[in-house]
Amino acid sequence: MRTLPNTYHLVIGLGTSGMSMARFLHSIGRSVVATDMDASKTDAAEQLNMLGIQTQIGFHDPHTFNHAAVLVPSPGIPATNTYIRAALNSGVKLSSELDIFFEFNDRPVIAITGTNGKTTTTTLIGDMLRACGKTVFVGGNIGTPLVDHLMQEEKADIIVAEISSFQLDISKQFKPEIGILLNISQDHLDRYDSFKAYEDSKWSLFSRQEKSNFAVINTAIKGYKSRSEKLTSTPLTFSSQKDAKNTCNAIISSDDITIHFEETRHRIDIRDLKQLSGTHNHENIAAAVLACLAAGADISGIQNGLAQFKNLAHRIQWVRDINGIRFYNDSKGTNTDAVIRAIQCFDSKIILILGGREKHTDFSELLPAVTQQVKTIIAIGESRQNITRTFKSTCPVIEAQTMEQAVQMAFHAADKNETVLLSPACASFDMYDNYSHRGNDFMNHVNQLESR
């Protein structure tokens, strides 16, 4: 093993985020060492080695952790990691990709968080701002690391960043000019000690904002009133609740969204937005419009961007109709709240493909929606037995070993004018690399079905 540098940043995890961070730190003259427990990361290690970055692949060395100047873990690696915790106890500093980005970024940032709808809202804001003539960098948890913008020669006018709770957990400096909190529902309870800890993580997006900054928030979030009273930034609120007060900046009805911003009033017609149907998407639109107005965009450009929006893959994505049976891929629906929102988008009876990585999901939260609309559940993945126990008294539950089997079972269970919906309420990592891998597999098997 090569001798370690005298002073170095240790980048932990060589996924997309870690690779970009290692390259960025190297580009600004920092000594970098990168490590990943995954022995298959040899290609990533070779790319960094060619830049002169030392790597340790397939193991973690306590000495390397304990003698670093700064640890920079990827978002998927918690600060409670044994090696990280021991290094912190030895006096090693901890930093995050958000804080390193914030230190070097000189462009305004719109940051979007929430349990569901982050990617849709992030993409929508990017489209709206581009339609207003802005140069936009869209990144963060959506797939492109934020530090990639710092390595570009041409800088954008504004950064639109999808932010996860994992990214916020170890951030101590990040402060967006405009922050958005879409919703909070139970998720990632395998990572957090309690739901309150998860809520605290989401609300921390606003913790360092100032009066000149904006906090765009859904007033339906539990605890909104008490939490919002502690904000130092300027709130911009939206709501789809029937008793929404006129004090909200955006009030959502079945036909339109009424926007009140500063001294202006606008009406956004949502009746024909087939790509963004459902109350949850109307909330995403309201949040996006408020954020764009706060960023100085004009309403005509915002509406043009909305009209041009195309639905994202794996988010209530229509796949195919066979014999009057509609197939939809909502593989991004990785928690119960997302599944409820997906179910509410349909008027028909649903054959629901549910399940995946077991992460202490409380499937009983789905009971009201399932009772009302789901005809049959096809249970897949590690959680299928838990699903069967939860729903066996509510509707037929059939366990499938593979996605191919699940698609075949769903097809045979469905009748004309019914919907087969993959909306798993679970992570994908028991069977797949990620949610898109799962969604693509579902679509592949749907496209192989033959009319009966």
N, C-alpha and C positions, 0 to 999 in steps of 0.2 A: 504493500500500500504506500502511496506517495505521502510525503510529509505534509501535514495540513498547513495552510497559511497561518501567519501569526494572528491576523484578525480577519474574520470572515462572517458573512451571512450564511446561515444554513437554511436552504430551501427544502421543505419537507413535503414530498409528494410530487411525482413527475407526470401528472395529468396535464391537461391544457393550461390550467392556471399556473401550476408550478413551473412548467417549461417557459412560459412567457415571463414569469417573475425572475427566473434565473437569467434569462437573456437580458432583461431590462437592467437588473442590478449590475451585470457584467458590462453593459453598454455605458453605464455612468461611472465605471472605474472601481466598483466594489469587488473585493475578493469574494467568490461564491463557491460554496460546496453544496451539492444537491444529493438527496438521499430518498430512496423509495424501497419499501419492503418487498415489492413485487419484482420477482426475479426476471419476469418477462419484459421489463422496461429497458432492454438492452439497446434498442434502436434510439430511444429517447436519450439514454446515457451517451451513446456515441455522438449524437448531434451536439450535446453540450461539451463533450470531451474535445471535439474539433474546434470549439471556441476557446479552449483552455480552462474549462470549468471541470473541477474534479467531482466525480460522482461515486456514490456507494449504493449498489443495487442488490436487492435480495436480502438485505439485513439492515438493522439499525445498530450503530456503534455508540454506546453511552459516552465514550470519550469524545466523539465528534459532536455530540449534543452539548456536553458539559463545558466544552472549550470554545464554543461559538461565541461571537459577540452578540449576534441577534438571531433568533429563530423566526422563520417566516413559514408557518404551516399553510398548506392548501386548505380551503374551506371545509372539505370533507373530513379533516383531521381535527378532533376536538383538543382543546387546551388541557383536558384531563388525561391525555395520552401519557402513559407511564414515562416514556423517555423525555417528553416535553416537561412534565411536572418535576422530574428530578433535576433537569437543567435549570428550570426557574428557581428551584430551591438552592441551586449553586450560584445564583446571582446573574444568570444569563437573561438578557432582555428578550421580550416577545413583541413582534410587530405583526401587522396584517397587510394583505394586499390592498385593502381599502385605504389604510393609513399611508402606505408608501405611495399609492396613486395620488392621494390628497396632497401629500407633501410637494409633489412635483407638477401637479396639474394647475393650469391657470385659466381654465375655461369653466363657465357655469355648468352646474350639474343638476339634472332632474333625476332623482333616485326613486325607484318604485319597489315597494315590498308589500307583503301580504301572503296569506296562505295560498290563495288561488287567484288566477288572472294576471299574474305579474308579466308573463311573457307577452300575452295579448296586448296589455296596456302599454308595455314598453315599445312593442312594434308599432302600435297605433300612434303613439306620440311621435315616434320617428317619422312615420308617414305624414302626419299632420304638419310637422315642422318643415319637412322637405317641401311640402306643397306650399308653404309660406316663403320659400326661397332660402331657407337656412341650410347650411352645411352641417350634417349631424353625424356623430359617432354613436352607434348603438352597441352596448356591450355589457359586461358584468356577467351575472349568472345566466344570462340568455345564451352564452356560448363563447363570446369573444372577450378575453380578459381586458380589463380597463387599462392596464399598463401598455397594451398594444398601441393605444392612442398616443402615448408618450413617445413611442418609437417611430411614429409616422412623421414624415417631413412636413406634410400639409396638415395643419390642425383644423379641427372642426369648429364651428361657431358655438356649439353646445353639445354636451355629453348627455345621453339618455341611458341610464344604468339600471338594469334589473338587479336587485339586491336581495340575497337570501338571509335568513336569520343566522345561518352558520357564518356568513361573512361579517355580520354585525357583532357577533359574540365577542370577538377579541379586538374590535375597533375602538380606539381611544381618541381619535382625532377627526375622522371623516365627518364632514358637515356639508350636506347638499344645499344649494340655494333653494331648491324646491324638492320637498319630500312627499311621497304619496304612500298612504297606508290603506290598502283596498279592503281588507277583511282579516279576521283572525278566527280560525277554527282548529280543532284538535289535529295535530300532526307532529311527527318527529318525537313522540313521547319516549322513543327508545334512546334519544339523545339528551332530553331534558328531564330534570328531576320532577318537574311538575308543569302543569299547563300554565301556571302563573309565570314560571321562568321563561317559557316560550313567548308569552305575551310581552314580558319585559324586554325580551330581545327585539321583537318587532317595533315596539314603541321607542326603543333607543335610537332609531333613525333620526328622531327630532331632538335628541338630548343636547346637542351642541349648537343648535340653530339660534339665530338672533332675530330681533324684531323685523329686520328687513327681509328675512327669509319667509318662505311659505310652507305650511303643513296642510296638505290636501288629505282629508280624512272622511271615511264613511261613518256617519253618526250612528249607524246600526251596530257598530262594534260594541260588544259588552264592555262596560266600564268607560265608555267614551267620555262622559261628562266629567268624571273625577280626574281622568288622565289628561284631558284636553285643558283643564284649568291650570295645569302646571306648565303648559307650553310657554316658551318665550317668543316663539315665532308667530306669524300671522296665520290663523286658520282659514282654510277654504273648505267648506263642507259640502257633502252630497248625500242624498238619501233616496231610496226607492220605497221606503215605508209609507203606508197609506196615511199615517198621521204626521208625515214630515211637515215640519214647521216652515213657514215662509222665510225664516231666518237662514235656512240652508242656501248656499250659493248655487246649488244645482238640485232641482227637484225632478224626479223621474216618474213619469206616468206611462201608461201603456202605449201612448201615441207619440209622446215627445219628451224632451228634456228642457226644462226652463232654466236658463243660466242667468244668474245675477253676479256680475263682476264689476267692482268699483261702481261707476255711475251708469253702466250699460246693462241692457237686458237682451238676451238672445233666446231664440227657440230653435232647437235641433229636432227635426222630424226623424223618428226612428222606425216608422211603420214598415218601410221597405228594405230595411237592412238585413237581408237574409244571411249574410256572412256573420252577423253579430246579433243573432237572436237570443232571447232569454234575458231575464232580469239581471243576471250576473254580468252579462256583456254590456247591458245598458249602464250598469254601474261603472264598468271599465271605461265606457265612452265619456261619462260625466267627469270622471277623475282626469282623463286625458285632456278634455277640453279645458278644464280649470287650470291644469298645469301649463298648457300651451298659452293660455291667456296671461297667466302670471309671468311667463317667459317673454311676453311682448309680441306674441303671434297675433295675426288678424283673423277674425272669425270666418271670412270667406275662404281663406287658405285652409283653415282648420276643417271646414266643411268639405272642401275638395279632397283633402287627405282622407277623411272619413269615408267619402263615397268611393274612393279608389282602393280601400283596404280589402285584402284577400285573406280568407280564413287560414289559420296556421295548421300545419300538419299535426295530427295526433290530438287535436282539441275539438271534439265533437265534429270530426271530419267525415263527411259523406264518402262512402267507399263505392257502393254499388247497390242496385235494386235487382232482385231475382224473384220472379213470380209474385211481384207485389210486396216482397219483404225487403225492408230497407236495412242496410248495414252501415253502422257508424263506428268510427275509431276514436275513442277518447282515452287513449293510453296515458295521456298526461294527467288524467284524473287519479291522483295518487293518495287521496284522502277522502273521508266520507263526505265532507262538505262539497267537494268537487263533483262527486257522484250524484248527490242530491240536486245540484244545479244542472247537471247533464240530464237527469231524468225529467226535470221540469221543462226542458226544451221540447218535449214530445207530447202529443195528444194521444198517441196509440199505446197499446199494450207493448211491454218491453220484455225481451229475453235478455237478461243481464249477465254478461261474463265478468265475474268478480273474483279478486284474489291475487296473491303474489307474495312478496316477502313479508313475513310476520313481523310487525313492529308495534305490537300491543294495541292494535286498532280496535276501537269499540264499535263493532259493526251494528250494534243495536241502535245507533243513531240513524241508521238507514231505514228502520222499521216503518215509520209513517209513509215514506216515499215508496217503499217496496210494496207495502200493503195496498196502496192506492193504485199503483201502475204496473208493477212487475208481475208478469205471468209465470216465469220460470227463471231460476238462477243456475248458471253453470259456474261451479266453483273450481278455481285453478290455484296452483302454487302451494307454498308452505302453509298458507292460511285456510286452505279449503275445509279442513275439519272444523275449525272455528266458525267458518261461514255456515256450514251445515247445521251445527248446533244452534246458531243464532236464528236461522230462518226456516228450519224444518217444519215449524208449526204455522208458518205464514204462507209459504208457497212451495211448489216442488223445487228441490235442490238436487242437482246432478253433479257429481265430482268427475273432473276430467284430468288426465295425466299430462296431456300436451295441448298446445294451442290448436293444432290440427283437429284433435279430438273434440275440443271445446267448440270450434266453429261448426263441425259436423253436427254435434248434438244440438247447438242453438238453431241451426238451419231446420232440423227435423222437428224441433219444438215449436217453431214459429208458423203462423198462418198468414194468409194474405192481409195486407194493411197493418202488419205488426212490425216492430223494429228489433233488430239484434244490435245491442250496444255493448262494446267493450269499454268499460269504465271501472277499473280494478280496485280503487280505493287503497291500493298498496303500491309500494315500490316494486321494481321489476327484477331486483338483483338475485333472486332465487333461481330464475330461469334465463335471464337476459343480461346484456351489458348495460342497458339503460332503457328508458321508456320508449324511445324511438325504435330501438331494436324490437321491442315487444309489439309496438304498433305496426311496424312493417311486416312482422311475421303474421299477425292477424290479417292484414290486408292481402298478403300473399295467399293465405289459405282461403279467404273469401273469394278471391279472384279465380281460384281453382275449382270452385263449386260449379256443378252443372245443374241446369234447370231440371226439376223433377216433374 
